[in-house]
């Protein structure tokens, strides 16, 4: 393992942990385009790190990508529920 892999991995896992409060909160979700762009960019970083043989960094980026994708799903679901409840009034 190269030292760069360890540095990127530590940063990736720390950043992944910072997404958890957003996932666990029922409020204060970022706009879904923001979350979607993060998920996609982190997916690209995952592929980039993997091609550079930085496996741990790729794992950290993949985890972040999945978590931000989960935020997208939560945000879209909440938006749909809000629209449905508004239509039922």
N, C-alpha and C positions, 0 to 999 in steps of 0.2 A: 504494500500500500504506500502510495506517495503521500507526502504531507499535505498536498493540495486537496487530495481526496478527503482526508480527515477534516480539514478546515471547512470545506464546502459541506460535508456531511453534518458536522456539528451545527453550522449555521442553518442548514436545511431542517434539521430536526427541531431546533429552537423555534424557527419560524413556523413550523407545523404546529408546535405546541401553542403558539400565540393565536392560531385560528380556532382553537377549542372553545374559548369563551363565545365567539361568534356562533359556532355551531350549537352551543348549549343554550343560547339566549333565544327567547321567543320574540324579542324586539331588536331594534338597532341592527338590522341586516344591511349590508351595503347593497347598492343597486346591482341588479343581476348582470348587466353588461360588464361592470367592474370585476365581479367574481368570475364571470366567464372568460374574460381576457386573461386574468391571472391563471386560471386553470389551463388554458391553452398554452400560454407562454411557458408555464412550468412543465407542461408535457413536452414541449420542444426542448427545454433544458434537460429533461430526463434523457431524451434521445441523444442529445449532445454529450452529456456526461458519460453515457454508456459507450458511445463510440470512442471516447478518450480513455476508456478503461478506468473510469472513476466510479466504481460500482456503488460505493457508499453514498457518494454525492448524488448519483442517479436515484438511489432509494429515497433519499431525503426529498429530492425534487418530485419524485413520483407520489410520495405521501402528501406533499403539499398540493399537488395537482388534484389528487383525489378529494382531499378535504375541501378545496375551493370549489370543486365540482359539486360536492355535497351542499355547500352553501348556496350554489346556484339553484339546485333542486328545492331546497327549503324556501328560498326567496320566491321562486316561481309559484310554488304551492301556496304560500301565504298570500301572494298577490291574487291568485285565482280564487282563493277562499274569500278574500275581501271583496272582490268583484261580485262573486255569487251572493254574498250576504247583502251587498248594496242593491242588487237586482231584486232580491226577495222583499225589500222594504216597500 
